[in-house]
Amino acid sequence: MANKFYTVLSGSFVGPGDAVIGVGGTVVLPDDVAVRFRNQLLEIKQSPAPVAAPAKPSGAGKEGRDV
């Protein structure tokens, strides 16, 4: 079972490092836990990850070894 991302609609949840995640925050939960709190959560539908564009050189950096 994969974890999914949810937006908190009401209440609060404890996230990693005991951080409290309140209304409007994003929490990652397994399906079985999310079902229990379904009235407090909205699943975030994730689209495929965008393809990262290659970094453009700034032209300000040096080339070769730093001496």
N, CA, C, O and CB atoms as a CASP TS submission, in Angstrom:
PFRMAT TS
TARGET T0000
AUTHOR 0000-0000-0000
METHOD Language model
MODEL 1
PARENT N/A
ATOM      1  N   MET     1       0.839  -1.178   0.000  1.00  0.00           N
ATOM      2  CA  MET     1       0.000   0.000   0.000  1.00  0.00           C
ATOM      3  C   MET     1       0.884   1.240   0.000  1.00  0.00           C
ATOM      4  O   MET     1       1.708   1.420   0.897  1.00  0.00           O
ATOM      5  CB  MET     1      -0.955  -0.002   1.213  1.00  0.00           C
ATOM      6  N   ALA     2       0.717   2.074  -0.982  1.00  0.00           N
ATOM      7  CA  ALA     2       1.517   3.292  -1.068  1.00  0.00           C
ATOM      8  C   ALA     2       0.857   4.423  -0.281  1.00  0.00           C
ATOM      9  O   ALA     2      -0.366   4.484  -0.158  1.00  0.00           O
ATOM     10  CB  ALA     2       1.712   3.706  -2.538  1.00  0.00           C
ATOM     11  N   ASN     3       1.675   5.291   0.233  1.00  0.00           N
ATOM     12  CA  ASN     3       1.153   6.465   0.914  1.00  0.00           C
ATOM     13  C   ASN     3       0.701   7.487  -0.115  1.00  0.00           C
ATOM     14  O   ASN     3       1.231   7.548  -1.224  1.00  0.00           O
ATOM     15  CB  ASN     3       2.210   7.072   1.859  1.00  0.00           C
ATOM     16  N   LYS     4      -0.289   8.293   0.271  1.00  0.00           N
ATOM     17  CA  LYS     4      -0.802   9.342  -0.608  1.00  0.00           C
ATOM     18  C   LYS     4      -0.767  10.666   0.127  1.00  0.00           C
ATOM     19  O   LYS     4      -0.704  10.715   1.355  1.00  0.00           O
ATOM     20  CB  LYS     4      -2.240   9.020  -1.088  1.00  0.00           C
ATOM     21  N   PHE     5      -0.810  11.741  -0.651  1.00  0.00           N
ATOM     22  CA  PHE     5      -0.809  13.087  -0.103  1.00  0.00           C
ATOM     23  C   PHE     5      -2.241  13.567   0.067  1.00  0.00           C
ATOM     24  O   PHE     5      -3.088  13.342  -0.797  1.00  0.00           O
ATOM     25  CB  PHE     5      -0.016  14.050  -1.008  1.00  0.00           C
ATOM     26  N   TYR     6      -2.509  14.235   1.196  1.00  0.00           N
ATOM     27  CA  TYR     6      -3.835  14.764   1.491  1.00  0.00           C
ATOM     28  C   TYR     6      -3.719  16.184   2.017  1.00  0.00           C
ATOM     29  O   TYR     6      -2.755  16.525   2.704  1.00  0.00           O
ATOM     30  CB  TYR     6      -4.569  13.870   2.508  1.00  0.00           C
ATOM     31  N   THR     7      -4.709  17.012   1.690  1.00  0.00           N
ATOM     32  CA  THR     7      -4.823  18.336   2.283  1.00  0.00           C
ATOM     33  C   THR     7      -5.743  18.220   3.484  1.00  0.00           C
ATOM     34  O   THR     7      -6.801  17.597   3.404  1.00  0.00           O
ATOM     35  CB  THR     7      -5.358  19.388   1.253  1.00  0.00           C
ATOM     36  N   VAL     8      -5.342  18.817   4.594  1.00  0.00           N
ATOM     37  CA  VAL     8      -6.132  18.774   5.822  1.00  0.00           C
ATOM     38  C   VAL     8      -7.259  19.804   5.717  1.00  0.00           C
ATOM     39  O   VAL     8      -7.004  20.996   5.546  1.00  0.00           O
ATOM     40  CB  VAL     8      -5.237  19.048   7.079  1.00  0.00           C
ATOM     41  N   LEU     9      -8.508  19.337   5.820  1.00  0.00           N
ATOM     42  CA  LEU     9      -9.671  20.213   5.737  1.00  0.00           C
ATOM     43  C   LEU     9     -10.134  20.687   7.109  1.00  0.00           C
ATOM     44  O   LEU     9     -10.643  21.800   7.241  1.00  0.00           O
ATOM     45  CB  LEU     9     -10.806  19.502   5.033  1.00  0.00           C
ATOM     46  N   SER    10      -9.962  19.852   8.131  1.00  0.00           N
ATOM     47  CA  SER    10     -10.346  20.235   9.490  1.00  0.00           C
ATOM     48  C   SER    10      -9.506  19.451  10.480  1.00  0.00           C
ATOM     49  O   SER    10      -9.007  18.369  10.169  1.00  0.00           O
ATOM     50  CB  SER    10     -11.860  19.988   9.739  1.00  0.00           C
ATOM     51  N   GLY    11      -9.356  19.995  11.656  1.00  0.00           N
ATOM     52  CA  GLY    11      -8.567  19.325  12.678  1.00  0.00           C
ATOM     53  C   GLY    11      -7.077  19.499  12.428  1.00  0.00           C
ATOM     54  O   GLY    11      -6.656  20.430  11.742  1.00  0.00           O
ATOM     55  N   SER    12      -6.289  18.602  12.987  1.00  0.00           N
ATOM     56  CA  SER    12      -4.841  18.639  12.802  1.00  0.00           C
ATOM     57  C   SER    12      -4.285  17.219  12.865  1.00  0.00           C
ATOM     58  O   SER    12      -4.907  16.312  13.418  1.00  0.00           O
ATOM     59  CB  SER    12      -4.168  19.541  13.873  1.00  0.00           C
ATOM     60  N   PHE    13      -3.123  17.055  12.296  1.00  0.00           N
ATOM     61  CA  PHE    13      -2.447  15.765  12.261  1.00  0.00           C
ATOM     62  C   PHE    13      -1.008  15.973  12.691  1.00  0.00           C
ATOM     63  O   PHE    13      -0.461  17.065  12.542  1.00  0.00           O
ATOM     64  CB  PHE    13      -2.521  15.118  10.844  1.00  0.00           C
ATOM     65  N   VAL    14      -0.398  14.933  13.221  1.00  0.00           N
ATOM     66  CA  VAL    14       1.005  14.996  13.608  1.00  0.00           C
ATOM     67  C   VAL    14       1.826  14.396  12.475  1.00  0.00           C
ATOM     68  O   VAL    14       1.613  13.252  12.075  1.00  0.00           O
ATOM     69  CB  VAL    14       1.265  14.245  14.962  1.00  0.00           C
ATOM     70  N   GLY    15       2.760  15.180  11.968  1.00  0.00           N
ATOM     71  CA  GLY    15       3.590  14.740  10.861  1.00  0.00           C
ATOM     72  C   GLY    15       4.955  14.293  11.338  1.00  0.00           C
ATOM     73  O   GLY    15       5.159  14.080  12.533  1.00  0.00           O
ATOM     74  N   PRO    16       5.887  14.151  10.421  1.00  0.00           N
ATOM     75  CA  PRO    16       7.243  13.724  10.764  1.00  0.00           C
ATOM     76  C   PRO    16       7.890  14.703  11.748  1.00  0.00           C
ATOM     77  O   PRO    16       7.700  15.915  11.643  1.00  0.00           O
ATOM     78  CB  PRO    16       8.103  13.601   9.492  1.00  0.00           C
ATOM     79  N   GLY    17       8.631  14.184  12.675  1.00  0.00           N
ATOM     80  CA  GLY    17       9.305  15.027  13.661  1.00  0.00           C
ATOM     81  C   GLY    17       8.344  15.663  14.646  1.00  0.00           C
ATOM     82  O   GLY    17       8.656  16.696  15.239  1.00  0.00           O
ATOM     83  N   ASP    18       7.179  15.058  14.826  1.00  0.00           N
ATOM     84  CA  ASP    18       6.153  15.560  15.744  1.00  0.00           C
ATOM     85  C   ASP    18       5.664  16.959  15.395  1.00  0.00           C
ATOM     86  O   ASP    18       5.186  17.677  16.273  1.00  0.00           O
ATOM     87  CB  ASP    18       6.685  15.560  17.148  1.00  0.00           C
ATOM     88  N   ALA    19       5.772  17.360  14.130  1.00  0.00           N
ATOM     89  CA  ALA    19       5.267  18.655  13.686  1.00  0.00           C
ATOM     90  C   ALA    19       3.752  18.563  13.524  1.00  0.00           C
ATOM     91  O   ALA    19       3.241  17.598  12.955  1.00  0.00           O
ATOM     92  CB  ALA    19       5.944  19.095  12.351  1.00  0.00           C
ATOM     93  N   VAL    20       3.046  19.557  14.020  1.00  0.00           N
ATOM     94  CA  VAL    20       1.589  19.584  13.905  1.00  0.00           C
ATOM     95  C   VAL    20       1.211  20.197  12.562  1.00  0.00           C
ATOM     96  O   VAL    20       1.671  21.285  12.216  1.00  0.00           O
ATOM     97  CB  VAL    20       0.946  20.384  15.080  1.00  0.00           C
ATOM     98  N   ILE    21       0.375  19.496  11.812  1.00  0.00           N
ATOM     99  CA  ILE    21      -0.069  19.948  10.502  1.00  0.00           C
ATOM    100  C   ILE    21      -1.539  20.319  10.628  1.00  0.00           C
ATOM    101  O   ILE    21      -2.380  19.460  10.892  1.00  0.00           O
ATOM    102  CB  ILE    21       0.158  18.851   9.399  1.00  0.00           C
ATOM    103  N   GLY    22      -1.848  21.595  10.439  1.00  0.00           N
ATOM    104  CA  GLY    22      -3.201  22.088  10.616  1.00  0.00           C
ATOM    105  C   GLY    22      -3.948  22.224   9.310  1.00  0.00           C
ATOM    106  O   GLY    22      -3.519  21.723   8.271  1.00  0.00           O
ATOM    107  N   VAL    23      -5.085  22.918   9.383  1.00  0.00           N
ATOM    108  CA  VAL    23      -5.959  23.124   8.225  1.00  0.00           C
ATOM    109  C   VAL    23      -5.178  23.792   7.093  1.00  0.00           C
ATOM    110  O   VAL    23      -4.477  24.781   7.306  1.00  0.00           O
ATOM    111  CB  VAL    23      -7.192  23.983   8.614  1.00  0.00           C
ATOM    112  N   GLY    24      -5.311  23.239   5.895  1.00  0.00           N
ATOM    113  CA  GLY    24      -4.626  23.758   4.722  1.00  0.00           C
ATOM    114  C   GLY    24      -3.267  23.134   4.488  1.00  0.00           C
ATOM    115  O   GLY    24      -2.676  23.316   3.424  1.00  0.00           O
ATOM    116  N   GLY    25      -2.760  22.397   5.473  1.00  0.00           N
ATOM    117  CA  GLY    25      -1.460  21.750   5.337  1.00  0.00           C
ATOM    118  C   GLY    25      -1.566  20.456   4.555  1.00  0.00           C
ATOM    119  O   GLY    25      -2.663  19.972   4.277  1.00  0.00           O
ATOM    120  N   THR    26      -0.428  19.906   4.207  1.00  0.00           N
ATOM    121  CA  THR    26      -0.372  18.651   3.458  1.00  0.00           C
ATOM    122  C   THR    26       0.224  17.575   4.342  1.00  0.00           C
ATOM    123  O   THR    26       1.254  17.781   4.985  1.00  0.00           O
ATOM    124  CB  THR    26       0.455  18.809   2.153  1.00  0.00           C
ATOM    125  N   VAL    27      -0.436  16.420   4.370  1.00  0.00           N
ATOM    126  CA  VAL    27       0.014  15.293   5.172  1.00  0.00           C
ATOM    127  C   VAL    27       0.081  14.062   4.279  1.00  0.00           C
ATOM    128  O   VAL    27      -0.715  13.912   3.353  1.00  0.00           O
ATOM    129  CB  VAL    27      -0.929  15.053   6.387  1.00  0.00           C
ATOM    130  N   VAL    28       1.041  13.180   4.566  1.00  0.00           N
ATOM    131  CA  VAL    28       1.196  11.933   3.822  1.00  0.00           C
ATOM    132  C   VAL    28       0.726  10.803   4.732  1.00  0.00           C
ATOM    133  O   VAL    28       1.237  10.625   5.838  1.00  0.00           O
ATOM    134  CB  VAL    28       2.690  11.714   3.351  1.00  0.00           C
ATOM    135  N   LEU    29      -0.264  10.037   4.245  1.00  0.00           N
ATOM    136  CA  LEU    29      -0.844   8.972   5.049  1.00  0.00           C
ATOM    137  C   LEU    29      -1.061   7.714   4.219  1.00  0.00           C
ATOM    138  O   LEU    29      -1.274   7.799   3.009  1.00  0.00           O
ATOM    139  CB  LEU    29      -2.163   9.429   5.664  1.00  0.00           C
ATOM    140  N   PRO    30      -1.007   6.541   4.863  1.00  0.00           N
ATOM    141  CA  PRO    30      -1.393   5.311   4.168  1.00  0.00           C
ATOM    142  C   PRO    30      -2.912   5.269   3.995  1.00  0.00           C
ATOM    143  O   PRO    30      -3.639   5.942   4.725  1.00  0.00           O
ATOM    144  CB  PRO    30      -0.898   4.059   4.946  1.00  0.00           C
ATOM    145  N   ASP    31      -3.384   4.491   3.046  1.00  0.00           N
ATOM    146  CA  ASP    31      -4.808   4.429   2.722  1.00  0.00           C
ATOM    147  C   ASP    31      -5.682   4.083   3.919  1.00  0.00           C
ATOM    148  O   ASP    31      -6.731   4.694   4.122  1.00  0.00           O
ATOM    149  CB  ASP    31      -5.036   3.421   1.635  1.00  0.00           C
ATOM    150  N   ASP    32      -5.247   3.094   4.723  1.00  0.00           N
ATOM    151  CA  ASP    32      -6.103   2.660   5.821  1.00  0.00           C
ATOM    152  C   ASP    32      -6.307   3.762   6.866  1.00  0.00           C
ATOM    153  O   ASP    32      -7.378   3.850   7.467  1.00  0.00           O
ATOM    154  CB  ASP    32      -5.509   1.427   6.481  1.00  0.00           C
ATOM    155  N   VAL    33      -5.311   4.584   7.082  1.00  0.00           N
ATOM    156  CA  VAL    33      -5.454   5.696   8.024  1.00  0.00           C
ATOM    157  C   VAL    33      -6.327   6.786   7.415  1.00  0.00           C
ATOM    158  O   VAL    33      -7.186   7.348   8.095  1.00  0.00           O
ATOM    159  CB  VAL    33      -4.071   6.268   8.414  1.00  0.00           C
ATOM    160  N   ALA    34      -6.111   7.085   6.147  1.00  0.00           N
ATOM    161  CA  ALA    34      -6.880   8.134   5.483  1.00  0.00           C
ATOM    162  C   ALA    34      -8.369   7.802   5.455  1.00  0.00           C
ATOM    163  O   ALA    34      -9.199   8.707   5.544  1.00  0.00           O
ATOM    164  CB  ALA    34      -6.365   8.346   4.061  1.00  0.00           C
ATOM    165  N   VAL    35      -8.720   6.536   5.335  1.00  0.00           N
ATOM    166  CA  VAL    35     -10.130   6.133   5.317  1.00  0.00           C
ATOM    167  C   VAL    35     -10.793   6.495   6.638  1.00  0.00           C
ATOM    168  O   VAL    35     -11.944   6.933   6.657  1.00  0.00           O
ATOM    169  CB  VAL    35     -10.266   4.615   5.047  1.00  0.00           C
ATOM    170  N   ARG    36     -10.080   6.318   7.734  1.00  0.00           N
ATOM    171  CA  ARG    36     -10.646   6.639   9.050  1.00  0.00           C
ATOM    172  C   ARG    36     -10.907   8.128   9.219  1.00  0.00           C
ATOM    173  O   ARG    36     -11.812   8.525   9.954  1.00  0.00           O
ATOM    174  CB  ARG    36      -9.715   6.160  10.147  1.00  0.00           C
ATOM    175  N   PHE    37     -10.113   8.954   8.539  1.00  0.00           N
ATOM    176  CA  PHE    37     -10.227  10.405   8.676  1.00  0.00           C
ATOM    177  C   PHE    37     -10.735  11.055   7.385  1.00  0.00           C
ATOM    178  O   PHE    37     -10.449  12.224   7.125  1.00  0.00           O
ATOM    179  CB  PHE    37      -8.874  11.005   9.066  1.00  0.00           C
ATOM    180  N   ARG    38     -11.483  10.303   6.579  1.00  0.00           N
ATOM    181  CA  ARG    38     -11.888  10.765   5.244  1.00  0.00           C
ATOM    182  C   ARG    38     -12.684  12.059   5.251  1.00  0.00           C
ATOM    183  O   ARG    38     -12.657  12.796   4.265  1.00  0.00           O
ATOM    184  CB  ARG    38     -12.696   9.706   4.574  1.00  0.00           C
ATOM    185  N   ASN    39     -13.393  12.357   6.338  1.00  0.00           N
ATOM    186  CA  ASN    39     -14.173  13.596   6.403  1.00  0.00           C
ATOM    187  C   ASN    39     -13.314  14.809   6.700  1.00  0.00           C
ATOM    188  O   ASN    39     -13.779  15.943   6.587  1.00  0.00           O
ATOM    189  CB  ASN    39     -15.249  13.476   7.450  1.00  0.00           C
ATOM    190  N   GLN    40     -12.068  14.583   7.077  1.00  0.00           N
ATOM    191  CA  GLN    40     -11.158  15.670   7.402  1.00  0.00           C
ATOM    192  C   GLN    40     -10.092  15.896   6.331  1.00  0.00           C
ATOM    193  O   GLN    40      -9.281  16.815   6.443  1.00  0.00           O
ATOM    194  CB  GLN    40     -10.496  15.397   8.721  1.00  0.00           C
ATOM    195  N   LEU    41     -10.095  15.059   5.296  1.00  0.00           N
ATOM    196  CA  LEU    41      -9.015  15.090   4.313  1.00  0.00           C
ATOM    197  C   LEU    41      -9.527  15.208   2.888  1.00  0.00           C
ATOM    198  O   LEU    41     -10.647  14.801   2.575  1.00  0.00           O
ATOM    199  CB  LEU    41      -8.165  13.854   4.441  1.00  0.00           C
ATOM    200  N   LEU    42      -8.688  15.771   2.034  1.00  0.00           N
ATOM    201  CA  LEU    42      -8.953  15.825   0.600  1.00  0.00           C
ATOM    202  C   LEU    42      -7.710  15.286  -0.098  1.00  0.00           C
ATOM    203  O   LEU    42      -6.618  15.837   0.045  1.00  0.00           O
ATOM    204  CB  LEU    42      -9.304  17.293   0.118  1.00  0.00           C
ATOM    205  N   GLU    43      -7.886  14.200  -0.856  1.00  0.00           N
ATOM    206  CA  GLU    43      -6.738  13.597  -1.544  1.00  0.00           C
ATOM    207  C   GLU    43      -6.234  14.519  -2.631  1.00  0.00           C
ATOM    208  O   GLU    43      -7.012  15.087  -3.397  1.00  0.00           O
ATOM    209  CB  GLU    43      -7.109  12.231  -2.140  1.00  0.00           C
ATOM    210  N   ILE    44      -4.924  14.660  -2.688  1.00  0.00           N
ATOM    211  CA  ILE    44      -4.296  15.464  -3.729  1.00  0.00           C
ATOM    212  C   ILE    44      -3.988  14.532  -4.888  1.00  0.00           C
ATOM    213  O   ILE    44      -3.198  13.598  -4.754  1.00  0.00           O
ATOM    214  CB  ILE    44      -2.999  16.187  -3.208  1.00  0.00           C
ATOM    215  N   LYS    45      -4.609  14.791  -6.013  1.00  0.00           N
ATOM    216  CA  LYS    45      -4.360  13.984  -7.206  1.00  0.00           C
ATOM    217  C   LYS    45      -3.063  14.469  -7.832  1.00  0.00           C
ATOM    218  O   LYS    45      -2.956  15.621  -8.254  1.00  0.00           O
ATOM    219  CB  LYS    45      -5.550  14.073  -8.225  1.00  0.00           C
ATOM    220  N   GLN    46      -2.093  13.592  -7.887  1.00  0.00           N
ATOM    221  CA  GLN    46      -0.795  13.971  -8.413  1.00  0.00           C
ATOM    222  C   GLN    46      -0.720  13.671  -9.894  1.00  0.00           C
ATOM    223  O   GLN    46      -1.031  12.567 -10.340  1.00  0.00           O
ATOM    224  CB  GLN    46       0.320  13.250  -7.667  1.00  0.00           C
ATOM    225  N   SER    47      -0.303  14.668 -10.647  1.00  0.00           N
ATOM    226  CA  SER    47      -0.083  14.463 -12.069  1.00  0.00           C
ATOM    227  C   SER    47       1.344  13.968 -12.250  1.00  0.00           C
ATOM    228  O   SER    47       2.161  14.099 -11.338  1.00  0.00           O
ATOM    229  CB  SER    47      -0.341  15.773 -12.886  1.00  0.00           C
ATOM    230  N   PRO    48       1.654  13.410 -13.393  1.00  0.00           N
ATOM    231  CA  PRO    48       3.022  12.945 -13.617  1.00  0.00           C
ATOM    232  C   PRO    48       4.016  14.074 -13.389  1.00  0.00           C
ATOM    233  O   PRO    48       3.734  15.229 -13.709  1.00  0.00           O
ATOM    234  CB  PRO    48       3.175  12.383 -15.037  1.00  0.00           C
ATOM    235  N   ALA    49       5.164  13.747 -12.842  1.00  0.00           N
ATOM    236  CA  ALA    49       6.183  14.752 -12.545  1.00  0.00           C
ATOM    237  C   ALA    49       6.652  15.412 -13.840  1.00  0.00           C
ATOM    238  O   ALA    49       6.899  14.729 -14.834  1.00  0.00           O
ATOM    239  CB  ALA    49       7.379  14.116 -11.794  1.00  0.00           C
ATOM    240  N   PRO    50       6.773  16.739 -13.826  1.00  0.00           N
ATOM    241  CA  PRO    50       7.246  17.421 -15.033  1.00  0.00           C
ATOM    242  C   PRO    50       8.707  17.085 -15.301  1.00  0.00           C
ATOM    243  O   PRO    50       9.479  16.805 -14.384  1.00  0.00           O
ATOM    244  CB  PRO    50       7.069  18.943 -14.901  1.00  0.00           C
ATOM    245  N   VAL    51       9.058  17.120 -16.558  1.00  0.00           N
ATOM    246  CA  VAL    51      10.439  16.849 -16.940  1.00  0.00           C
ATOM    247  C   VAL    51      11.252  18.088 -16.609  1.00  0.00           C
ATOM    248  O   VAL    51      10.907  19.195 -17.022  1.00  0.00           O
ATOM    249  CB  VAL    51      10.561  16.473 -18.462  1.00  0.00           C
ATOM    250  N   ALA    52      12.327  17.901 -15.866  1.00  0.00           N
ATOM    251  CA  ALA    52      13.167  19.032 -15.466  1.00  0.00           C
ATOM    252  C   ALA    52      13.956  19.541 -16.663  1.00  0.00           C
ATOM    253  O   ALA    52      14.517  18.764 -17.435  1.00  0.00           O
ATOM    254  CB  ALA    52      14.125  18.631 -14.321  1.00  0.00           C
ATOM    255  N   ALA    53      13.986  20.863 -16.800  1.00  0.00           N
ATOM    256  CA  ALA    53      14.763  21.478 -17.870  1.00  0.00           C
ATOM    257  C   ALA    53      16.232  21.482 -17.459  1.00  0.00           C
ATOM    258  O   ALA    53      16.542  21.649 -16.279  1.00  0.00           O
ATOM    259  CB  ALA    53      14.260  22.927 -18.176  1.00  0.00           C
ATOM    260  N   PRO    54      17.132  21.302 -18.409  1.00  0.00           N
ATOM    261  CA  PRO    54      18.549  21.331 -18.058  1.00  0.00           C
ATOM    262  C   PRO    54      18.945  22.717 -17.549  1.00  0.00           C
ATOM    263  O   PRO    54      18.431  23.732 -18.020  1.00  0.00           O
ATOM    264  CB  PRO    54      19.416  20.937 -19.271  1.00  0.00           C
ATOM    265  N   ALA    55      19.852  22.746 -16.593  1.00  0.00           N
ATOM    266  CA  ALA    55      20.305  24.019 -16.031  1.00  0.00           C
ATOM    267  C   ALA    55      21.093  24.790 -17.074  1.00  0.00           C
ATOM    268  O   ALA    55      21.896  24.226 -17.817  1.00  0.00           O
ATOM    269  CB  ALA    55      21.163  23.792 -14.765  1.00  0.00           C
ATOM    270  N   LYS    56      20.844  26.091 -17.113  1.00  0.00           N
ATOM    271  CA  LYS    56      21.573  26.942 -18.051  1.00  0.00           C
ATOM    272  C   LYS    56      22.783  27.535 -17.332  1.00  0.00           C
ATOM    273  O   LYS    56      22.657  27.994 -16.197  1.00  0.00           O
ATOM    274  CB  LYS    56      20.653  28.071 -18.624  1.00  0.00           C
ATOM    275  N   PRO    57      23.933  27.532 -17.964  1.00  0.00           N
ATOM    276  CA  PRO    57      25.096  28.131 -17.316  1.00  0.00           C
ATOM    277  C   PRO    57      24.894  29.632 -17.180  1.00  0.00           C
ATOM    278  O   PRO    57      24.346  30.274 -18.075  1.00  0.00           O
ATOM    279  CB  PRO    57      26.385  27.827 -18.110  1.00  0.00           C
ATOM    280  N   SER    58      25.334  30.185 -16.069  1.00  0.00           N
ATOM    281  CA  SER    58      25.149  31.608 -15.827  1.00  0.00           C
ATOM    282  C   SER    58      26.192  32.452 -16.538  1.00  0.00           C
ATOM    283  O   SER    58      25.977  33.643 -16.765  1.00  0.00           O
ATOM    284  CB  SER    58      25.187  31.891 -14.348  1.00  0.00           C
ATOM    285  N   GLY    59      27.309  31.855 -16.887  1.00  0.00           N
ATOM    286  CA  GLY    59      28.365  32.608 -17.553  1.00  0.00           C
ATOM    287  C   GLY    59      29.271  33.324 -16.567  1.00  0.00           C
ATOM    288  O   GLY    59      30.335  33.816 -16.942  1.00  0.00           O
ATOM    289  N   ALA    60      28.857  33.385 -15.312  1.00  0.00           N
ATOM    290  CA  ALA    60      29.662  34.075 -14.315  1.00  0.00           C
ATOM    291  C   ALA    60      30.674  33.159 -13.656  1.00  0.00           C
ATOM    292  O   ALA    60      31.599  33.630 -12.994  1.00  0.00           O
ATOM    293  CB  ALA    60      28.775  34.683 -13.268  1.00  0.00           C
ATOM    294  N   GLY    61      30.510  31.857 -13.829  1.00  0.00           N
ATOM    295  CA  GLY    61      31.411  30.909 -13.165  1.00  0.00           C
ATOM    296  C   GLY    61      32.694  30.704 -13.926  1.00  0.00           C
ATOM    297  O   GLY    61      32.777  30.972 -15.125  1.00  0.00           O
ATOM    298  N   LYS    62      33.690  30.228 -13.220  1.00  0.00           N
ATOM    299  CA  LYS    62      34.960  29.924 -13.838  1.00  0.00           C
ATOM    300  C   LYS    62      34.908  28.554 -14.466  1.00  0.00           C
ATOM    301  O   LYS    62      34.127  27.704 -14.039  1.00  0.00           O
ATOM    302  CB  LYS    62      36.090  30.008 -12.826  1.00  0.00           C
ATOM    303  N   GLU    63      35.718  28.328 -15.462  1.00  0.00           N
ATOM    304  CA  GLU    63      35.852  27.021 -16.046  1.00  0.00           C
ATOM    305  C   GLU    63      37.186  26.447 -15.646  1.00  0.00           C
ATOM    306  O   GLU    63      38.154  27.186 -15.470  1.00  0.00           O
ATOM    307  CB  GLU    63      35.706  27.075 -17.565  1.00  0.00           C
ATOM    308  N   GLY    64      37.251  25.146 -15.501  1.00  0.00           N
ATOM    309  CA  GLY    64      38.502  24.500 -15.146  1.00  0.00           C
ATOM    310  C   GLY    64      38.713  24.450 -13.654  1.00  0.00           C
ATOM    311  O   GLY    64      37.800  24.730 -12.878  1.00  0.00           O
ATOM    312  N   ARG    65      39.920  24.091 -13.250  1.00  0.00           N
ATOM    313  CA  ARG    65      40.219  23.943 -11.834  1.00  0.00           C
ATOM    314  C   ARG    65      40.353  25.293 -11.158  1.00  0.00           C
ATOM    315  O   ARG    65      40.887  26.246 -11.725  1.00  0.00           O
ATOM    316  CB  ARG    65      41.488  23.137 -11.643  1.00  0.00           C
ATOM    317  N   ASP    66      39.859  25.353  -9.942  1.00  0.00           N
ATOM    318  CA  ASP    66      40.106  26.548  -9.126  1.00  0.00           C
ATOM    319  C   ASP    66      41.493  26.430  -8.547  1.00  0.00           C
ATOM    320  O   ASP    66      41.836  25.415  -7.939  1.00  0.00           O
ATOM    321  CB  ASP    66      39.035  26.715  -7.992  1.00  0.00           C
ATOM    322  N   VAL    67      42.280  27.446  -8.729  1.00  0.00           N
ATOM    323  CA  VAL    67      43.666  27.411  -8.262  1.00  0.00           C
ATOM    324  C   VAL    67      43.869  28.481  -7.219  1.00  0.00           C
ATOM    325  O   VAL    67      44.971  28.627  -6.690  1.00  0.00           O
ATOM    326  CB  VAL    67      44.656  27.598  -9.428  1.00  0.00           C
TER
END
